[in-house]
Amino acid sequence: MRIGAHVSVAGGVEKAIERQEDIGGNCGQIFAGSPRTWTVAEYDEDESDGFREARAEAGHDPYVIHSTYLVNLATPKDELMEKSVDCLQQELYAARALGVKYVVFHPGAHTGSGVENGLDRIADAVDVLKIPDEVTLLFENTAGKGTTLGKEFSQLREMLDRPETPNDDLGVCIDTCHAHAAGYDLADGFDRVLEELDSELGLEHVELLHLNDSKDPLGSEKDNHEHIGEGEIGDEGFENVVNADELNDLPMILETPTSDGKSYEENLERVRSLVA
């Protein structure tokens, strides 16, 4: 089972591996800069080698860079689009430098310009990006609040199909909290969710899972993460996810709360306890 958490790179990017080991993870996720700014780290050879060597020694695979929250490829505003594309490009280069397999990002919001225009803008932006051969860019499903795109599995498929960029360079990350917020019932309706995931998106395009419970009811469109089994998805939902044959080969990353005294380690143990 490949499971880990989003960990800090404070003190040097190689410290992420040490922190992952401390919580019992064997894969992981990091930011390549502050998640609320446009700044992306540029890693020199020593930093890159240090991260690669520490990861190889620990046997952690894969690693993921989560893009800054400011990126919005669906925006009708050219200046914001330019900043978003430049930032995402730098994150893709950072992934190449570190030997990180995935860069995951939230597609963005059309802010009133319309769904079709937003999807076309995303496609145009993706086609501008130079995706390194060894890196895959992942669209993350969203809770769907406001004009945010990526709530429905069918929209994620549009994001894969509209660009001229080969599908081999692109994929999807499914976040359990976001799916729940979007109305996908992972507990009582899990079989139907899997069917929709396959028919509307294609299971072969799902390359990563974010495991997060939800503080809010099904279909709320609210993105408030909760500890595994303690929210509205509950143990039943996560039992379904971690034991599904269609999903159990996927790496799983926790983004559960860290400010309330409960650790990633406890959440990892909770997930592992649900495996049949």
Secondary structure, 3 states (H helix, E strand, C coil): CCEEEECCCCCCCCHHHHHHHHHCCCCEEECCCCCCCCCCCCCCHHHHHHHHHHHHHHCCCCEEEECCCCCCCCCCCHHHHHHHHHHHHHHHHHHHHHCCCEEEECCCECCCCCHHHHHHHHHHHHHHCCCCCCCEEEEECCCCCCCECCCCHHHHHHHHHCCCCCHHHEEEEEEHHHHHHCCCCCCCCHHHHHHHHHHHHCHHHEEEEEECEECCCCCCCCCCEECCCCCCCHHHHHHHHHHCCCCCCCCEEECCCCCCCCCHHHHHHHHHHCCC
